Amino acid sequence: MRFLFSIILALVIQTAFGQTGYKLDFKIKGWKDTTVYLGYYFGESTFLKDTARVNSKGEFTFDGKKNLDQGMYFLVLNKTRVFPEGFVIGNNQHFKMETSSDDYIKDMVVKGDDDNKLFFENLLFTADRLREAEPFKKVLQDTTLKDEQKKKQAREGFSKVNDKVMAYQNNIIGQYPTTLTARILKAVRPIEIPDPPKKANGNIDSSFQLKYYRQHFFDNYDLSDDAFLRMPKQFPSYQDKVKEYLEKLFLPQPDTITKAIDGLVAKAKKNPETYKYMVSTCAYLYQAPSIMGLDEVFVNIYTKYFASGEMDYWANAQYKKNLKEYADKLSRAQIGHTAPNLLMQDQNLQPRSLYDIKKKYTIIYFFDPDCGHCRQESPKLVDFYNKNKTKYDLEVFAVSSDTSLQKLKNYIKEMKMTWITVDGPRSYLKEHYTKLYYAETFPTIYILDDKRKVIARKLPVEKLDEFLSNYEKFQKRKQPAGSK
C-alpha cells in the first residue's frame, strides 16, 4: 500500500515563511556559455529549483522573490552534479561564491555569507586532518601487526587528531550557533552516555544507559529544524534518525511505539513543515511493518493525527480518504483483539461456526480455489495440519472466496483437506467476511487462541510451527511459579 504516500513530497514541500527572496551570485573559472541548474535534496530524492545561464566569464546568478527553503543545495552542469559536497542555504540568501573547476573546494572564496565561509573552511580543515590521521589509521587497521607499543602510539595519535577536529567544530558551534553549518555539525555529534550508577543495594543499574540514550537521543538533532529534511545521504536523514530511534530503543509493541511517536511529534510540532513530515514518516514506517502486529501503529497514527483533523492544514480530502480506507482494513481482526465469528455453509450446505471450535488454537485459512499461490500453499498447510494437529491441539477453519460449490468440493478432494472448509459467500452473517477480516490477498492466515483472541495474522505457512512453538514457550514463561 505504499502508493498511499506517493503524493507526500508534493504536499510536504512548501516555501519557507518570511519571503525576502534570494540572490546567489557565482563565478566559476573554467565555465562559460552554458546552462546550470540549482538543485536541492529532500528526503531520499533530489530536485531542481532554478536555472541560470553562464556567461563567457563563468558568471551566473540564481534569484527569486521568495526565500529558498534552508538546507543543502548543489549545482548541476551537463546532467552532472558538480562539487557534490554542495553548499548551504541558511538565513542569509544574498551572497557570492567564486571558485575554479580545477578544485571547487580548495579554490572557493565566499563573499557576504559567514555560513558558507564556515562550511568550506570546515571541509578543508577536516580533509587536512584526515590526511594527518591516515598513518595512524593504517597501523590500527593492520591485522598482522603484533607490536602493541606501535598500536598504542597509533591510538594516541589518532585520538589527538580527532580532538583537533572536535575542538575546531566546537568553536564553530559555540560562536555561530544559528548558522546551518553549526547546526549540521551539532546534529552529527554522537551522544555521550555516562557510566551506569550503582543502585542502593550496590548492583549496577543495567537499564540506566538505555534509558539515558533514549531520553537524550535527539539532544543534538533538532526535530523542528526543517533544514534537516533537505540533506544529502551522507548526513543522517530525518527519516533514518526517526526509524533508528523507534526500532532500536523500544520494544516492538503497538502501545509502546505509539507513545514514543507521540513524543517525537510533540518535538516536531513547533514547525508546520517538520510536523507534517514527522507524522507522514511514522505513518510510512508502519503501514506495512516487518514485525507482525505493528500495523496497529498506523491505525493509531491515522486516528490521532488525520481522523482528528490535525493534519487538515496540508492533507487534502482524497489523501485522507485513502488513509482511512487502509486504516479501516488494518483495523479488522487486529492482533490482541477478539476475532469476529464466521458462520457459513460447508460443502454439504450445513452451517459451520468458527466459534463452535473448542481447540487451543484455530487457524483461519482464507483461500481461492483458482489462486495459483494457494495451490502451492494448501498442500503445505495440509502437511502441517496432519503432523501437528494433536501436538498443538489445533483446528483449521478454511474459507473459500469463490461462489462455486463444485469448485469447493473439487478443491477439498484434490488437496485432501480434512479440516472444516466453508464457502465464504454462503454466509449467515450480515457483513461479508472481508469487512471483518483483512484478507484481500490469498492465501491469508489468522491464528486464534482458545479465547478466540487473534495472536497472529498474515503468517506464511512455513512459519506456523516456529511461531506456535515460540508462542507456547512465551506463554509458559509468563505463568507464575506453581501454576498450571
Kinemage of the C-alpha trace (Angstrom):
@kinemage 1
@onewidth
@group {chain A} dominant
@subgroup {mainchain}
@vectorlist {calphas} color= white
{ca met a 1} P 0.000 0.000 0.000
{ca arg a 2} L 2.986 2.312 -0.416
{ca phe a 3} L 1.104 4.152 -3.141
{ca leu a 4} L -0.793 5.921 -0.365
{ca phe a 5} L 2.260 8.047 0.253
{ca ser a 6} L 3.295 8.773 -3.337
{ca ile a 7} L 1.879 12.289 -3.081
{ca ile a 8} L 3.586 13.178 0.201
{ca leu a 9} L 6.502 15.021 -1.384
{ca ala a 10} L 4.236 17.240 -3.416
{ca leu a 11} L 2.233 18.095 -0.319
{ca val a 12} L 5.147 18.474 2.084
{ca ile a 13} L 7.426 20.724 0.011
{ca gln a 14} L 6.342 24.286 0.629
{ca thr a 15} L 8.032 27.648 0.598
{ca ala a 16} L 9.566 28.841 3.838
{ca phe a 17} L 7.953 31.580 5.842
{ca gly a 18} L 9.492 35.064 5.637
{ca gln a 19} L 9.695 35.926 1.963
{ca thr a 20} L 12.666 38.241 1.428
{ca gly a 21} L 13.917 36.487 -1.690
{ca tyr a 22} L 17.319 35.116 -2.688
{ca lys a 23} L 20.211 36.203 -4.919
{ca leu a 24} L 23.092 33.781 -5.343
{ca asp a 25} L 25.953 35.093 -7.498
{ca phe a 26} L 28.548 32.625 -8.783
{ca lys a 27} L 31.772 32.899 -10.741
{ca ile a 28} L 33.471 29.645 -11.657
{ca lys a 29} L 36.716 29.715 -13.598
{ca gly a 30} L 36.612 27.147 -16.397
{ca trp a 31} L 32.902 27.512 -17.104
{ca lys a 32} L 31.434 29.563 -19.916
{ca asp a 33} L 28.423 29.856 -22.229
{ca thr a 34} L 26.347 27.049 -20.750
{ca thr a 35} L 23.263 26.378 -18.640
{ca val a 36} L 23.476 25.450 -14.960
{ca tyr a 37} L 20.773 24.287 -12.568
{ca leu a 38} L 20.294 24.818 -8.838
{ca gly a 39} L 19.331 21.559 -7.135
{ca tyr a 40} L 18.429 20.508 -3.606
{ca tyr a 41} L 17.872 17.388 -1.536
{ca phe a 42} L 14.602 16.323 0.021
{ca gly a 43} L 14.302 13.069 1.938
{ca glu a 44} L 15.769 10.360 -0.281
{ca ser a 45} L 15.389 12.356 -3.511
{ca thr a 46} L 16.867 15.350 -5.311
{ca phe a 47} L 15.035 18.125 -7.146
{ca leu a 48} L 15.845 21.103 -9.377
{ca lys a 49} L 14.836 24.547 -8.131
{ca asp a 50} L 16.207 27.157 -10.548
{ca thr a 51} L 18.069 27.679 -13.829
{ca ala a 52} L 20.753 30.191 -14.827
{ca arg a 53} L 22.842 30.997 -17.896
{ca val a 54} L 26.638 31.061 -17.509
{ca asn a 55} L 28.301 33.914 -19.442
{ca ser a 56} L 31.721 33.935 -21.100
{ca lys a 57} L 33.403 34.881 -17.803
{ca gly a 58} L 31.882 31.995 -15.857
{ca glu a 59} L 29.398 34.265 -14.096
{ca phe a 60} L 25.785 33.383 -13.369
{ca thr a 61} L 23.049 34.245 -10.859
{ca phe a 62} L 20.089 32.479 -9.294
{ca asp a 63} L 17.486 34.838 -7.882
{ca gly a 64} L 13.878 34.779 -6.775
{ca lys a 65} L 11.345 36.805 -4.829
{ca lys a 66} L 10.724 34.128 -2.213
{ca asn a 67} L 13.219 32.671 0.235
{ca leu a 68} L 14.674 29.278 -0.541
{ca asp a 69} L 13.932 26.541 1.978
{ca gln a 70} L 17.006 26.076 4.155
{ca gly a 71} L 19.156 23.027 3.545
{ca met a 72} L 21.937 21.659 1.352
{ca tyr a 73} L 21.978 22.699 -2.319
{ca phe a 74} L 24.159 21.792 -5.299
{ca leu a 75} L 24.816 22.756 -8.924
{ca val a 76} L 24.058 20.586 -11.951
{ca leu a 77} L 26.025 21.011 -15.168
{ca asn a 78} L 25.526 18.741 -18.204
{ca lys a 79} L 23.324 16.438 -16.097
{ca thr a 80} L 26.173 16.004 -13.597
{ca arg a 81} L 26.195 17.229 -10.009
{ca val a 82} L 29.282 19.408 -9.508
{ca phe a 83} L 31.176 19.667 -6.221
{ca pro a 84} L 28.781 17.106 -4.682
{ca glu a 85} L 29.584 18.382 -1.174
{ca gly a 86} L 27.274 21.225 -2.199
{ca phe a 87} L 26.785 24.400 -0.197
{ca val a 88} L 24.404 25.581 2.484
{ca ile a 89} L 21.379 27.814 2.233
{ca gly a 90} L 20.697 29.264 5.660
{ca asn a 91} L 19.308 32.528 6.967
{ca asn a 92} L 21.356 34.738 4.624
{ca gln a 93} L 20.401 34.135 1.000
{ca his a 94} L 22.252 37.014 -0.696
{ca phe a 95} L 25.925 36.180 -1.260
{ca lys a 96} L 28.615 35.483 -3.843
{ca met a 97} L 30.791 32.404 -4.377
{ca glu a 98} L 33.895 32.291 -6.584
{ca thr a 99} L 35.887 29.157 -7.337
{ca ser a 100} L 37.572 27.147 -10.084
{ca ser a 101} L 36.606 23.942 -11.846
{ca asp a 102} L 40.149 22.699 -11.061
{ca asp a 103} L 39.271 22.317 -7.341
{ca tyr a 104} L 35.858 23.597 -6.317
{ca ile a 105} L 36.503 23.323 -2.576
{ca lys a 106} L 40.136 24.427 -2.285
{ca asp a 107} L 39.643 27.427 -4.571
{ca met a 108} L 36.351 28.539 -3.015
{ca val a 109} L 36.025 32.163 -1.927
{ca val a 110} L 32.768 33.178 -0.253
{ca lys a 111} L 31.718 36.814 -0.026
{ca gly a 112} L 28.877 38.086 2.130
{ca asp a 113} L 27.970 34.876 3.951
{ca asp a 114} L 29.574 33.546 7.139
{ca asp a 115} L 27.607 30.317 6.847
{ca asn a 116} L 29.183 29.094 3.602
{ca lys a 117} L 32.562 30.515 4.599
{ca leu a 118} L 32.469 28.322 7.714
{ca phe a 119} L 31.141 25.394 5.694
{ca phe a 120} L 34.020 25.321 3.193
{ca glu a 121} L 36.666 26.118 5.796
{ca asn a 122} L 35.462 23.121 7.794
{ca leu a 123} L 35.650 20.893 4.691
{ca leu a 124} L 39.273 21.932 4.113
{ca phe a 125} L 40.225 21.595 7.787
{ca thr a 126} L 38.647 18.143 8.038
{ca ala a 127} L 40.350 16.985 4.824
{ca asp a 128} L 43.727 18.072 6.226
{ca arg a 129} L 43.108 16.238 9.489
{ca leu a 130} L 42.095 13.072 7.591
{ca arg a 131} L 45.446 13.141 5.811
{ca glu a 132} L 47.162 13.699 9.154
{ca ala a 133} L 45.356 10.720 10.660
{ca glu a 134} L 45.990 8.362 7.733
{ca pro a 135} L 49.315 6.897 9.049
{ca phe a 136} L 47.725 6.125 12.422
{ca lys a 137} L 44.709 4.617 10.717
{ca lys a 138} L 46.892 2.280 8.654
{ca val a 139} L 48.628 0.992 11.769
{ca leu a 140} L 45.332 0.388 13.562
{ca gln a 141} L 43.876 -1.450 10.552
{ca asp a 142} L 46.938 -3.677 10.125
{ca thr a 143} L 45.726 -7.048 11.420
{ca thr a 144} L 49.212 -8.582 11.033
{ca leu a 145} L 50.891 -6.073 13.356
{ca lys a 146} L 51.816 -7.611 16.733
{ca asp a 147} L 53.693 -4.627 18.212
{ca glu a 148} L 51.369 -3.389 20.962
{ca gln a 149} L 53.504 -0.296 21.577
{ca lys a 150} L 53.048 0.862 17.983
{ca lys a 151} L 49.307 0.237 18.237
{ca lys a 152} L 49.166 2.277 21.442
{ca gln a 153} L 51.055 5.155 19.841
{ca ala a 154} L 48.767 4.995 16.797
{ca arg a 155} L 45.656 5.147 19.009
{ca glu a 156} L 47.052 8.125 20.876
{ca gly a 157} L 47.995 9.885 17.631
{ca phe a 158} L 44.600 9.223 16.076
{ca ser a 159} L 42.879 10.458 19.241
{ca lys a 160} L 44.836 13.725 19.174
{ca val a 161} L 43.815 14.361 15.565
{ca asn a 162} L 40.210 13.660 16.447
{ca asp a 163} L 40.448 16.069 19.375
{ca lys a 164} L 41.632 18.789 16.974
{ca val a 165} L 38.598 18.242 14.754
{ca met a 166} L 36.214 18.253 17.718
{ca ala a 167} L 37.741 21.442 19.143
{ca tyr a 168} L 37.556 23.179 15.761
{ca gln a 169} L 33.919 22.227 15.253
{ca asn a 170} L 33.019 23.057 18.869
{ca asn a 171} L 34.320 26.549 18.195
{ca ile a 172} L 32.017 26.910 15.180
{ca ile a 173} L 29.025 25.577 17.144
{ca gly a 174} L 29.775 27.911 20.057
{ca gln a 175} L 30.426 31.103 18.087
{ca tyr a 176} L 27.940 30.692 15.227
{ca pro a 177} L 25.113 28.558 16.674
{ca thr a 178} L 22.380 29.820 14.316
{ca thr a 179} L 24.264 29.045 11.108
{ca leu a 180} L 23.230 25.924 9.230
{ca thr a 181} L 26.858 24.781 9.260
{ca ala a 182} L 26.882 24.789 13.075
{ca arg a 183} L 23.505 23.051 13.231
{ca ile a 184} L 24.772 20.330 10.878
{ca leu a 185} L 27.977 19.804 12.851
{ca lys a 186} L 25.997 19.566 16.074
{ca ala a 187} L 23.463 17.145 14.582
{ca val a 188} L 26.108 14.566 13.660
{ca arg a 189} L 27.637 14.590 17.149
{ca pro a 190} L 27.176 11.256 18.970
{ca ile a 191} L 25.502 11.291 22.351
{ca glu a 192} L 27.978 10.708 25.170
{ca ile a 193} L 26.486 8.190 27.584
{ca pro a 194} L 27.792 8.260 31.169
{ca asp a 195} L 28.727 5.122 33.080
{ca pro a 196} L 25.798 3.474 34.863
{ca pro a 197} L 25.419 4.301 38.563
{ca lys a 198} L 25.013 1.774 41.342
{ca lys a 199} L 21.697 1.040 42.980
{ca ala a 200} L 21.150 1.240 46.746
{ca asn a 201} L 21.932 -2.495 47.004
{ca gly a 202} L 25.314 -1.998 45.313
{ca asn a 203} L 24.378 -3.536 41.969
{ca ile a 204} L 24.940 -1.696 38.669
{ca asp a 205} L 21.803 -0.150 37.204
{ca ser a 206} L 21.798 -2.170 33.970
{ca ser a 207} L 18.931 -0.204 32.433
{ca phe a 208} L 20.416 3.247 33.045
{ca gln a 209} L 22.355 3.631 29.791
{ca leu a 210} L 19.440 2.569 27.575
{ca lys a 211} L 17.107 4.968 29.356
{ca tyr a 212} L 19.659 7.773 29.169
{ca tyr a 213} L 20.310 7.219 25.455
{ca arg a 214} L 16.587 7.077 24.750
{ca gln a 215} L 15.990 10.295 26.675
{ca his a 216} L 18.874 12.208 25.062
{ca phe a 217} L 18.820 10.678 21.557
{ca phe a 218} L 17.725 13.932 19.916
{ca asp a 219} L 19.683 16.370 22.097
{ca asn a 220} L 21.855 17.388 19.140
{ca tyr a 221} L 19.344 16.781 16.357
{ca asp a 222} L 16.560 19.363 16.320
{ca leu a 223} L 13.421 17.631 15.028
{ca ser a 224} L 11.767 21.002 14.413
{ca asp a 225} L 14.542 22.174 12.044
{ca asp a 226} L 13.147 21.678 8.529
{ca ala a 227} L 16.620 22.239 7.027
{ca phe a 228} L 17.349 18.653 8.097
{ca leu a 229} L 14.711 17.496 5.617
{ca arg a 230} L 16.977 18.747 2.821
{ca met a 231} L 20.264 16.956 3.412
{ca pro a 232} L 22.430 14.595 1.297
{ca lys a 233} L 22.614 10.870 2.031
{ca gln a 234} L 25.893 11.102 3.976
{ca phe a 235} L 24.059 13.205 6.551
{ca pro a 236} L 21.829 11.156 8.902
{ca ser a 237} L 18.451 11.642 7.247
{ca tyr a 238} L 15.423 12.718 9.246
{ca gln a 239} L 13.593 9.501 8.409
{ca asp a 240} L 16.590 7.302 9.285
{ca lys a 241} L 17.036 9.017 12.656
{ca val a 242} L 13.371 8.512 13.499
{ca lys a 243} L 13.494 4.892 12.323
{ca glu a 244} L 16.625 4.128 14.360
{ca tyr a 245} L 15.073 5.641 17.473
{ca leu a 246} L 11.815 3.710 17.198
{ca glu a 247} L 13.223 0.370 16.070
{ca lys a 248} L 16.328 0.113 18.246
{ca leu a 249} L 15.338 1.740 21.519
{ca phe a 250} L 11.812 0.433 22.137
{ca leu a 251} L 10.098 -2.933 22.397
{ca pro a 252} L 8.119 -3.677 19.210
{ca gln a 253} L 4.701 -3.312 20.831
{ca pro a 254} L 1.967 -1.087 19.333
{ca asp a 255} L 1.215 0.877 22.522
{ca thr a 256} L 4.907 1.414 23.287
{ca ile a 257} L 5.763 2.577 19.761
{ca thr a 258} L 2.673 4.800 19.556
{ca lys a 259} L 3.632 6.547 22.797
{ca ala a 260} L 7.191 7.068 21.516
{ca ile a 261} L 5.847 8.534 18.256
{ca asp a 262} L 3.640 10.954 20.171
{ca gly a 263} L 6.775 12.186 21.948
{ca leu a 264} L 8.576 12.736 18.631
{ca val a 265} L 5.597 14.525 17.121
{ca ala a 266} L 5.499 16.888 20.101
{ca lys a 267} L 9.114 17.900 19.336
{ca ala a 268} L 8.480 18.329 15.602
{ca lys a 269} L 5.183 20.209 16.046
{ca lys a 270} L 6.965 23.530 16.629
{ca asn a 271} L 7.410 23.781 12.854
{ca pro a 272} L 4.487 23.039 10.487
{ca glu a 273} L 6.911 21.563 7.923
{ca thr a 274} L 8.576 19.107 10.297
{ca tyr a 275} L 5.228 18.396 11.973
{ca lys a 276} L 3.659 17.034 8.805
{ca tyr a 277} L 6.891 15.305 7.741
{ca met a 278} L 7.204 13.546 11.110
{ca val a 279} L 3.602 12.303 11.059
{ca ser a 280} L 3.893 11.213 7.416
{ca thr a 281} L 7.212 9.469 8.053
{ca cys a 282} L 5.859 7.491 11.005
{ca ala a 283} L 2.759 6.521 9.033
{ca tyr a 284} L 5.016 5.356 6.197
{ca leu a 285} L 7.207 3.287 8.536
{ca tyr a 286} L 4.242 1.404 9.998
{ca gln a 287} L 1.904 0.988 7.045
{ca ala a 288} L 3.493 -2.403 6.257
{ca pro a 289} L 5.934 -3.164 9.105
{ca ser a 290} L 8.220 -6.178 9.051
{ca ile a 291} L 7.151 -7.115 12.591
{ca met a 292} L 3.703 -8.656 12.786
{ca gly a 293} L 1.143 -6.632 14.709
{ca leu a 294} L 2.848 -3.247 14.436
{ca asp a 295} L 0.464 -2.163 11.676
{ca glu a 296} L -1.780 -1.192 14.591
{ca val a 297} L 0.591 1.767 14.989
{ca phe a 298} L -0.509 3.017 11.565
{ca val a 299} L -4.138 2.861 12.697
{ca asn a 300} L -3.272 4.826 15.849
{ca ile a 301} L -1.451 7.481 13.806
{ca tyr a 302} L -4.362 7.827 11.402
{ca thr a 303} L -6.873 8.147 14.257
{ca lys a 304} L -4.928 10.731 16.261
{ca tyr a 305} L -3.472 12.904 13.508
{ca phe a 306} L -5.651 12.516 10.410
{ca ala a 307} L -9.148 11.499 11.525
{ca ser a 308} L -8.977 14.169 14.242
{ca gly a 309} L -8.344 16.914 11.674
{ca glu a 310} L -4.828 17.703 12.983
{ca met a 311} L -3.321 17.301 9.520
{ca asp a 312} L -6.063 19.175 7.649
{ca tyr a 313} L -3.724 22.133 7.126
{ca trp a 314} L -1.954 20.129 4.413
{ca ala a 315} L -3.685 16.748 3.848
{ca asn a 316} L -6.440 17.010 1.242
{ca ala a 317} L -9.728 15.086 1.327
{ca gln a 318} L -8.685 12.402 -1.174
{ca tyr a 319} L -5.455 11.669 0.665
{ca lys a 320} L -7.316 11.353 3.977
{ca lys a 321} L -9.880 9.112 2.303
{ca asn a 322} L -7.114 6.768 1.095
{ca leu a 323} L -5.604 6.652 4.568
{ca lys a 324} L -8.973 5.952 6.168
{ca glu a 325} L -9.715 3.076 3.811
{ca tyr a 326} L -6.365 1.489 4.566
{ca ala a 327} L -6.639 2.095 8.319
{ca asp a 328} L -10.114 0.524 8.288
{ca lys a 329} L -8.691 -2.590 6.631
{ca leu a 330} L -5.856 -2.867 9.133
{ca ser a 331} L -8.337 -2.417 11.990
{ca arg a 332} L -10.157 -5.623 11.108
{ca ala a 333} L -9.357 -8.509 13.456
{ca gln a 334} L -6.173 -6.938 14.815
{ca ile a 335} L -3.696 -8.916 16.864
{ca gly a 336} L -4.726 -8.880 20.526
{ca his a 337} L -8.405 -8.363 19.682
{ca thr a 338} L -11.223 -10.903 19.682
{ca ala a 339} L -11.773 -12.441 16.248
{ca pro a 340} L -15.286 -11.930 14.793
{ca asn a 341} L -17.357 -15.080 14.350
{ca leu a 342} L -17.732 -16.650 10.912
{ca leu a 343} L -20.846 -18.661 10.089
{ca met a 344} L -21.022 -20.207 6.608
{ca gln a 345} L -22.145 -23.339 4.805
{ca asp a 346} L -19.793 -26.209 4.151
{ca gln a 347} L -19.772 -28.441 1.050
{ca asn a 348} L -22.871 -30.274 2.358
{ca leu a 349} L -24.734 -26.977 2.832
{ca gln a 350} L -24.512 -27.383 6.600
{ca pro a 351} L -23.837 -24.298 8.754
{ca arg a 352} L -20.391 -24.273 10.378
{ca ser a 353} L -19.447 -21.712 13.011
{ca leu a 354} L -15.933 -20.574 13.850
{ca tyr a 355} L -16.966 -20.134 17.463
{ca asp a 356} L -18.018 -23.798 17.722
{ca ile a 357} L -14.368 -24.881 17.553
{ca lys a 358} L -13.100 -25.828 21.026
{ca lys a 359} L -9.392 -26.182 20.404
{ca lys a 360} L -6.355 -24.496 21.921
{ca tyr a 361} L -5.570 -22.882 18.575
{ca thr a 362} L -7.624 -22.185 15.481
{ca ile a 363} L -6.095 -21.379 12.091
{ca ile a 364} L -8.347 -19.415 9.749
{ca tyr a 365} L -7.276 -20.028 6.160
{ca phe a 366} L -8.723 -17.679 3.525
{ca phe a 367} L -8.136 -19.050 0.010
{ca asp a 368} L -9.340 -19.003 -3.581
{ca pro a 369} L -9.613 -22.345 -5.458
{ca asp a 370} L -8.311 -20.640 -8.612
{ca cys a 371} L -5.373 -18.952 -6.879
{ca gly a 372} L -2.030 -20.321 -8.068
{ca his a 373} L -0.247 -19.369 -4.851
{ca cys a 374} L -2.988 -21.088 -2.834
{ca arg a 375} L -2.328 -24.282 -4.778
{ca gln a 376} L 1.280 -24.088 -3.621
{ca glu a 377} L 0.471 -23.261 -0.005
{ca ser a 378} L -2.552 -25.505 0.623
{ca pro a 379} L -0.577 -28.797 0.434
{ca lys a 380} L 1.956 -27.304 2.881
{ca leu a 381} L -0.831 -26.428 5.300
{ca val a 382} L -2.354 -29.903 4.937
{ca asp a 383} L 1.015 -31.442 5.763
{ca phe a 384} L 1.453 -29.149 8.773
{ca tyr a 385} L -2.063 -29.909 9.981
{ca asn a 386} L -1.675 -33.680 9.745
{ca lys a 387} L 1.646 -33.596 11.620
{ca asn a 388} L 0.784 -31.044 14.309
{ca lys a 389} L -2.986 -31.001 14.964
{ca thr a 390} L -2.525 -33.161 18.070
{ca lys a 391} L 0.769 -31.618 19.167
{ca tyr a 392} L -0.691 -28.113 19.286
{ca asp a 393} L -4.354 -29.093 19.752
{ca leu a 394} L -5.458 -27.084 16.737
{ca glu a 395} L -8.129 -26.943 14.058
{ca val a 396} L -8.292 -25.222 10.677
{ca phe a 397} L -11.299 -23.212 9.550
{ca ala a 398} L -10.787 -22.699 5.812
{ca val a 399} L -12.853 -20.079 3.947
{ca ser a 400} L -13.180 -20.234 0.165
{ca ser a 401} L -13.747 -16.897 -1.594
{ca asp a 402} L -15.409 -18.453 -4.673
{ca thr a 403} L -19.179 -18.808 -5.047
{ca ser a 404} L -18.937 -22.185 -6.808
{ca leu a 405} L -19.774 -25.068 -4.513
{ca gln a 406} L -18.441 -27.558 -7.063
{ca lys a 407} L -15.047 -25.856 -7.117
{ca leu a 408} L -15.014 -26.066 -3.333
{ca lys a 409} L -15.780 -29.816 -3.373
{ca asn a 410} L -13.135 -30.489 -6.035
{ca tyr a 411} L -10.524 -28.463 -4.143
{ca ile a 412} L -11.206 -30.248 -0.854
{ca lys a 413} L -10.833 -33.615 -2.562
{ca glu a 414} L -7.753 -32.667 -4.556
{ca met a 415} L -5.908 -31.123 -1.612
{ca lys a 416} L -7.103 -33.825 0.835
{ca met a 417} L -8.339 -31.203 3.282
{ca thr a 418} L -9.863 -32.983 6.296
{ca trp a 419} L -10.444 -29.860 8.361
{ca ile a 420} L -13.502 -27.566 8.355
{ca thr a 421} L -13.920 -25.855 4.990
{ca val a 422} L -16.721 -23.408 4.215
{ca asp a 423} L -17.888 -21.332 1.283
{ca gly a 424} L -17.344 -17.662 2.159
{ca pro a 425} L -20.200 -16.216 0.059
{ca arg a 426} L -22.709 -18.709 1.569
{ca ser a 427} L -22.743 -16.805 4.821
{ca tyr a 428} L -25.331 -16.298 7.558
{ca leu a 429} L -23.721 -13.009 8.588
{ca lys a 430} L -24.942 -9.556 7.637
{ca glu a 431} L -21.436 -8.429 6.668
{ca his a 432} L -19.133 -10.075 4.145
{ca tyr a 433} L -16.125 -11.687 5.803
{ca thr a 434} L -13.806 -9.162 4.091
{ca lys a 435} L -15.447 -6.473 6.247
{ca leu a 436} L -14.474 -8.422 9.350
{ca tyr a 437} L -11.005 -9.695 8.403
{ca tyr a 438} L -8.174 -8.110 6.421
{ca ala a 439} L -7.912 -10.833 3.797
{ca glu a 440} L -7.688 -9.171 0.405
{ca thr a 441} L -4.879 -11.405 -0.855
{ca phe a 442} L -4.818 -15.187 -0.939
{ca pro a 443} L -3.922 -17.171 0.936
{ca thr a 444} L -4.245 -15.250 4.225
{ca ile a 445} L -3.780 -16.941 7.585
{ca tyr a 446} L -5.012 -15.898 11.039
{ca ile a 447} L -4.262 -17.754 14.280
{ca leu a 448} L -6.602 -17.594 17.285
{ca asp a 449} L -6.060 -18.831 20.829
{ca asp a 450} L -8.629 -20.690 22.928
{ca lys a 451} L -10.253 -17.389 23.906
{ca arg a 452} L -10.683 -16.521 20.210
{ca lys a 453} L -8.115 -13.747 20.507
{ca val a 454} L -6.044 -13.088 17.364
{ca ile a 455} L -2.425 -13.931 18.111
{ca ala a 456} L -1.079 -13.833 14.544
{ca arg a 457} L -2.172 -12.800 11.068
{ca lys a 458} L -0.775 -12.922 7.552
{ca leu a 459} L 1.731 -15.547 8.645
{ca pro a 460} L 3.264 -17.769 5.928
{ca val a 461} L 2.586 -21.499 6.256
{ca glu a 462} L 6.261 -22.346 6.689
{ca lys a 463} L 6.391 -20.137 9.810
{ca leu a 464} L 3.454 -21.765 11.612
{ca asp a 465} L 5.422 -24.403 13.521
{ca glu a 466} L 8.092 -21.913 14.587
{ca phe a 467} L 5.505 -19.356 15.663
{ca leu a 468} L 3.377 -21.766 17.717
{ca ser a 469} L 6.439 -23.330 19.333
{ca asn a 470} L 7.801 -19.925 20.385
{ca tyr a 471} L 4.360 -18.743 21.457
{ca glu a 472} L 3.930 -21.740 23.755
{ca lys a 473} L 7.365 -21.126 25.306
{ca phe a 474} L 6.491 -17.474 25.833
{ca gln a 475} L 3.180 -18.357 27.490
{ca lys a 476} L 4.937 -20.760 29.854
{ca arg a 477} L 7.423 -18.060 30.883
{ca lys a 478} L 4.508 -15.755 31.687
{ca gln a 479} L 2.923 -18.259 34.081
{ca pro a 480} L 3.638 -17.660 37.779
{ca ala a 481} L 5.606 -20.382 39.568
{ca gly a 482} L 3.459 -23.347 40.632
{ca ser a 483} L 0.527 -22.516 38.354
{ca lys a 484} L -0.675 -24.659 35.524
